[in-house]
Amino acid sequence: MKNDPFVKSNSQKGVFEMLFATFIWGSIPIFSIWCNLPSPILVFFRVLFAVPLVLFYSIRKLGKDEFFRIRPFAPLFLSGIALA
């Protein structure tokens, strides 16, 4: 982290991450118009690609045992299934 010329501190890293997330969320309407897919199919593919990536990152960051020990895991998991 100290040798990275683009990121000088944790607060700058957070600002960069927020700008990147804003760019991604802002480009989604343009992509949805360009691809001519119905909304449910577009949402399905977004979830299809996002869930494995988020699970991989979370398990890698927290560890497998700690990830499944988190208390709100079950209600969040069930609410996600209910929304699907």
C-alpha positions in Angstrom: 0.0 0.0 0.0 2.9 2.4 0.8 4.4 1.9 -2.7 1.2 2.6 -4.6 1.4 6.1 -6.1 -2.3 6.4 -6.7 -3.6 5.6 -3.1 -2.0 7.6 -0.4 -4.3 6.9 2.6 -7.3 4.9 3.6 -9.6 7.9 3.3 -8.4 8.4 -0.3 -8.8 4.7 -1.0 -12.4 5.0 0.3 -13.1 8.0 -1.9 -11.7 6.2 -4.9 -13.9 3.1 -4.2 -17.0 5.3 -3.8 -16.3 7.0 -7.2 -15.8 3.6 -8.8 -19.1 2.3 -7.4 -20.9 5.5 -8.5 -19.5 5.0 -12.0 -20.7 1.4 -12.1 -24.2 2.2 -10.8 -24.4 5.2 -13.2 -23.5 3.1 -16.2 -26.2 0.4 -15.6 -29.1 2.4 -17.2 -27.0 3.0 -20.3 -26.1 -0.7 -20.5 -29.7 -1.7 -20.0 -30.9 0.5 -22.9 -28.1 -0.7 -25.1 -28.7 -4.5 -24.5 -32.5 -4.4 -25.1 -33.2 -7.0 -22.4 -36.3 -7.0 -20.3 -35.8 -5.9 -16.7 -36.3 -9.2 -15.0 -33.7 -10.9 -17.3 -31.2 -8.1 -16.7 -31.7 -8.3 -12.9 -31.3 -12.1 -13.1 -28.0 -11.9 -14.8 -26.8 -9.1 -12.5 -27.6 -11.3 -9.5 -26.1 -14.4 -11.2 -22.8 -12.7 -11.5 -22.8 -10.7 -8.3 -23.7 -13.4 -5.8 -20.7 -15.7 -6.4 -18.3 -12.8 -6.5 -19.7 -11.3 -3.2 -19.7 -14.7 -1.5 -16.1 -15.4 -2.7 -14.9 -12.0 -1.5 -16.8 -12.3 1.9 -15.6 -15.8 2.6 -12.0 -14.9 1.6 -12.1 -11.8 3.8 -13.7 -13.2 6.9 -12.9 -16.9 6.6 -15.4 -19.7 6.1 -16.2 -20.3 9.8 -16.6 -16.7 10.6 -18.7 -16.0 7.6 -21.3 -18.6 8.5 -21.2 -17.6 12.2 -22.5 -14.1 11.5 -25.9 -13.8 13.2 -27.9 -11.9 10.4 -26.7 -14.4 7.8 -29.8 -16.6 7.9 -32.5 -13.8 7.8 -30.6 -12.0 5.0 -30.3 -15.2 3.0 -34.0 -16.0 3.4 -35.1 -12.4 2.5 -32.9 -12.6 -0.6 -34.7 -15.9 -1.6 -38.1 -14.3 -0.9 -37.3 -11.3 -3.0 -36.2 -13.5 -5.9 
